[in-house]
């Protein structure tokens, strides 16, 4: 214990305390280095934030090295600052290489700027999303069908990049799908990961369209690996369904003021109130139990959706 105490005492009290302070200030290079340190530590996150931090810190350590070499003439101070400058420089080169390696085609870059960047999604996360769809943008020519009612299986999730899609059921127009909207978000939300189904609507291209498609199984594997991406798509799909509900429910009206969304089979059965049981006129002692809900006039049940 005595040896330890003497070590700490010698470490603390070995150097004489400062009795007089230098009257003149250090050179401008030292103050420039301090300013670079202060500004450098204000950097943000992400690739560009790292570039900002490492560039300014590297310049600050370089200025400190020059100051130690010219003014202080201390080899140890110069060595430490020059080593830290080298580390920052190597990190800057590495991050720059990563930014260049996460380059996308023009359409994917525009999609990132319009949809994902405002949500604060980093390029590394966006890269995983793009790789999941094989970085491919699919073309759908005018008057060609993306899906046909009762025939096309629900096996992917697609996002429209350009053009306009017309949604119809039994030949009746429902609504349009515009760029940055999902083509099949209601169908995607209506099925569990292990379930299968077919489209209950027809989607036809009114113009030449371009869209991005994620295969169902492959996208669920991505969700299992990255919970953040799963929550992100849940928010995007929920918002997209809400927009389609507003667009569709303004057109589809059912009797007694109730409205249905025929593209959402999960919701059609909750729109009507229970009908009170009716007592038969000739059998007053028997009440109907569990009577089904009445359908308004003009509404037919077509499997998983309702049509007016």
C-alpha positions in Angstrom: 0.0 0.0 0.0 2.9 2.3 0.8 4.4 1.7 -2.6 1.1 2.4 -4.3 0.6 5.6 -2.3 4.1 6.8 -3.2 3.4 6.1 -6.9 0.2 8.2 -6.9 1.8 11.0 -4.9 4.8 11.1 -7.3 2.4 11.0 -10.3 0.4 14.0 -8.8 3.0 16.0 -7.1 6.1 15.2 -9.2 5.7 18.4 -11.3 5.8 21.8 -9.6 2.6 23.7 -9.6 2.2 26.7 -11.9 3.2 29.8 -10.0 3.3 32.1 -12.9 1.3 32.0 -16.1 2.4 32.9 -19.6 1.3 36.4 -20.5 1.3 35.9 -24.2 -1.3 33.7 -25.9 -0.5 30.6 -28.0 -0.2 30.9 -31.7 -3.1 31.1 -34.1 -2.6 27.5 -35.2 -3.4 26.3 -31.6 -6.6 28.3 -31.5 -7.6 27.1 -35.0 -7.3 23.5 -33.8 -9.5 24.2 -30.8 -12.2 25.8 -33.0 -12.1 22.8 -35.3 -12.5 20.5 -32.3 -15.5 22.4 -31.1 -17.2 22.5 -34.5 -16.3 18.9 -35.3 -18.0 17.5 -32.2 -21.3 19.1 -33.4 -21.7 16.6 -36.2 -24.8 14.5 -36.5 -25.3 10.8 -37.2 -25.3 8.8 -40.4 -22.8 8.6 -43.1 -22.6 12.3 -43.8 -22.5 13.1 -40.1 -19.5 10.8 -39.8 -17.8 12.5 -42.7 -18.4 15.9 -41.1 -17.0 14.7 -37.7 -13.9 12.9 -39.0 -13.0 15.7 -41.5 -13.0 18.5 -38.9 -11.4 16.4 -36.1 -8.7 15.3 -38.5 -8.0 18.9 -39.4 -8.0 19.8 -35.7 -5.4 17.1 -34.9 -3.3 18.2 -37.9 -3.2 21.8 -36.6 -2.3 20.5 -33.2 0.6 18.5 -34.7 1.8 21.6 -36.6 1.5 23.6 -33.3 3.5 21.0 -31.4 6.2 20.8 -34.0 6.7 24.6 -34.5 5.7 26.3 -31.2 6.0 23.7 -28.4 8.8 21.6 -29.9 7.5 18.6 -28.1 7.9 15.3 -29.9 5.4 13.4 -27.7 2.6 16.0 -28.3 3.4 16.0 -32.0 3.3 12.2 -32.1 0.0 11.8 -30.4 -1.8 14.4 -32.4 -0.3 13.1 -35.7 -1.4 9.6 -34.8 -5.0 10.8 -34.1 -4.9 12.8 -37.4 -4.0 9.5 -39.2 -6.8 7.6 -37.6 -9.4 10.3 -38.5 -8.1 10.4 -42.1 -8.4 6.6 -42.4 -11.9 6.7 -41.0 -12.8 9.4 -43.4 -11.6 7.4 -46.4 -13.5 4.3 -45.1 -16.8 6.2 -44.7 -16.4 7.8 -48.1 -16.0 4.4 -49.6 -19.1 3.1 -47.9 -21.1 6.1 -49.2 -20.0 5.5 -52.7 -20.8 1.8 -52.4 -24.4 2.6 -51.4 -25.2 4.2 -54.8 -28.5 3.5 -56.5 -30.1 4.0 -59.8 -31.9 7.2 -60.5 -35.4 5.8 -59.8 -34.3 4.3 -56.5 -32.5 7.5 -55.5 -35.7 9.5 -56.3 -37.8 7.0 -54.3 -35.4 7.4 -51.3 -35.6 11.2 -51.5 -39.4 11.2 -51.8 -40.5 8.5 -49.4 -37.7 7.1 -47.1 -35.4 10.1 -46.4 -38.1 12.3 -44.9 -38.7 9.4 -42.4 -35.0 9.5 -41.3 -34.1 6.2 -42.9 -30.4 5.8 -43.4 -28.8 4.7 -46.6 -27.6 1.4 -45.1 -31.2 0.5 -44.1 -32.5 1.6 -47.4 -29.9 -0.6 -49.1 -31.2 -3.7 -47.4 -34.7 -2.8 -48.6 -33.5 -2.3 -52.2 -31.5 -5.5 -52.2 -34.6 -7.4 -51.0 -36.4 -6.5 -54.3 -33.2 -7.3 -56.3 -32.8 -3.6 -57.1 -35.1 -4.0 -60.0 -37.8 -1.6 -61.3 -40.5 -3.5 -63.3 -42.3 -1.9 -66.3 -46.1 -2.4 -66.8 -47.3 -1.2 -70.2 -50.5 0.7 -70.8 -53.8 -1.3 -70.5 -51.9 -4.3 -69.1 -53.1 -5.9 -65.9 -51.0 -6.1 -62.7 -53.6 -8.3 -61.1 -56.9 -9.9 -62.2 -59.9 -10.4 -60.0 -60.1 -14.0 -58.6 -57.1 -15.2 -60.5 -53.8 -13.4 -59.5 -52.3 -14.8 -56.3 -51.2 -12.4 -53.5 -47.5 -13.3 -53.4 -45.8 -9.9 -53.4 -45.9 -6.3 -52.3 -45.5 -3.6 -54.9 -44.9 0.2 -54.8 -45.8 2.3 -57.8 -42.9 4.5 -58.9 -44.5 6.2 -61.9 -47.7 6.1 -63.9 -51.3 5.5 -62.8 -53.2 2.3 -62.0 -57.0 1.8 -62.3 -58.7 -0.4 -59.7 -62.0 -2.1 -60.7 -64.2 -4.8 -59.4 -66.6 -6.6 -61.7 -65.9 -3.9 -64.3 -66.9 -1.1 -61.9 -64.3 1.6 -61.2 -63.2 2.0 -57.6 -60.2 4.3 -57.4 -56.8 5.2 -58.8 -53.3 4.3 -57.5 -50.8 7.0 -57.9 -46.9 7.1 -57.6 -45.5 6.4 -54.1 -48.6 4.3 -53.3 -48.6 0.5 -52.8 -50.5 -1.5 -55.4 -51.6 -4.3 -53.1 -51.4 -3.0 -49.5 -55.0 -4.1 -48.6 -54.4 -7.6 -49.9 -51.1 -7.7 -48.1 -52.7 -6.7 -44.8 -55.6 -9.1 -45.2 -53.4 -12.2 -45.1 -51.2 -13.7 -42.4 -47.7 -14.7 -43.4 -48.7 -18.3 -43.7 -52.0 -17.7 -45.6 -52.5 -17.5 -49.3 -55.2 -15.7 -51.3 -56.1 -14.1 -54.6 -56.9 -10.6 -55.7 -60.6 -9.6 -55.4 -60.0 -6.6 -57.6 -58.5 -5.9 -61.0 -55.5 -3.5 -61.3 -55.0 -2.1 -64.8 -52.3 0.3 -66.0 -53.9 3.5 -67.4 -50.5 4.7 -68.5 -47.0 3.1 -68.9 -46.1 2.3 -65.3 -43.0 1.5 -63.3 -43.1 -0.3 -60.0 -40.9 -2.0 -57.4 -42.0 -5.5 -56.2 -40.9 -7.4 -53.0 -41.6 -11.1 -53.0 -43.8 -12.0 -50.0 -41.6 -14.7 -48.5 -38.4 -12.8 -49.0 -39.8 -9.7 -47.4 -41.0 -11.6 -44.4 -37.5 -13.0 -44.0 -36.2 -9.4 -44.0 -38.7 -8.4 -41.4 -37.6 -11.3 -39.2 -34.0 -10.1 -39.4 -34.6 -6.4 -39.0 -37.5 -5.4 -36.7 -37.0 -1.7 -37.5 -37.7 -2.4 -41.2 -40.8 -4.4 -40.2 -42.1 -1.5 -38.2 -41.3 0.9 -41.0 -43.3 -1.1 -43.6 -46.2 -1.5 -41.1 -46.4 2.3 -40.8 -46.2 2.8 -44.6 -48.7 0.1 -45.4 -51.1 1.4 -42.7 -50.9 5.0 -44.1 -51.4 3.7 -47.6 -54.5 1.7 -46.6 -56.0 4.8 -44.9 -55.6 6.8 -48.1 -57.3 4.1 -50.1 -60.1 3.9 -47.5 -60.8 7.7 -47.9 -60.6 7.4 -51.7 -62.9 4.4 -51.9 -65.4 5.1 -49.1 -66.3 8.4 -50.7 -67.7 6.4 -53.7 -69.0 3.2 -52.1 -72.2 3.8 -50.1 -74.5 1.2 -48.7 -78.1 1.6 -47.5 -78.8 3.1 -44.0 -75.7 5.3 -44.2 -73.1 2.5 -43.8 -70.0 2.3 -45.9 -67.8 -0.6 -46.9 -64.3 -1.0 -48.3 -64.6 -4.0 -50.6 -60.8 -4.3 -50.8 -60.5 -5.0 -47.0 -62.1 -8.3 -46.1 -61.0 -7.9 -42.5 -63.3 -5.0 -42.0 -66.5 -5.7 -44.0 -68.2 -7.8 -41.3 -68.0 -5.2 -38.6 -69.8 -2.4 -40.4 -73.4 -3.4 -39.6 -75.1 -3.5 -36.2 -76.8 -6.6 -34.9 -80.4 -7.0 -36.0 -82.7 -7.7 -33.0 -84.4 -11.1 -33.1 -87.9 -11.2 -34.5 -90.6 -13.3 -32.8 -92.6 -15.5 -35.1 -96.3 -14.5 -35.2 -97.7 -18.1 -34.6 -95.0 -19.3 -32.1 -94.8 -16.8 -29.3 -92.9 -19.1 -27.0 -89.9 -19.6 -29.4 -87.4 -16.8 -29.9 -84.8 -16.8 -32.7 -81.3 -17.1 -31.3 -78.1 -16.2 -33.1 -79.9 -14.6 -36.0 -77.5 -13.5 -38.7 -76.9 -9.8 -39.5 -79.1 -8.4 -42.1 -77.6 -7.1 -45.2 -78.8 -3.8 -46.7 -80.6 -4.0 -49.9 -78.4 -4.2 -52.9 -75.4 -5.8 -51.1 -74.2 -9.2 -52.0 -71.5 -11.3 -50.3 -68.8 -12.4 -52.8 -66.6 -14.6 -50.6 -64.1 -12.2 -49.0 -65.6 -8.9 -50.1 -68.8 -7.0 -50.6 -70.0 -5.2 -53.7 -72.9 -2.8 -54.0 
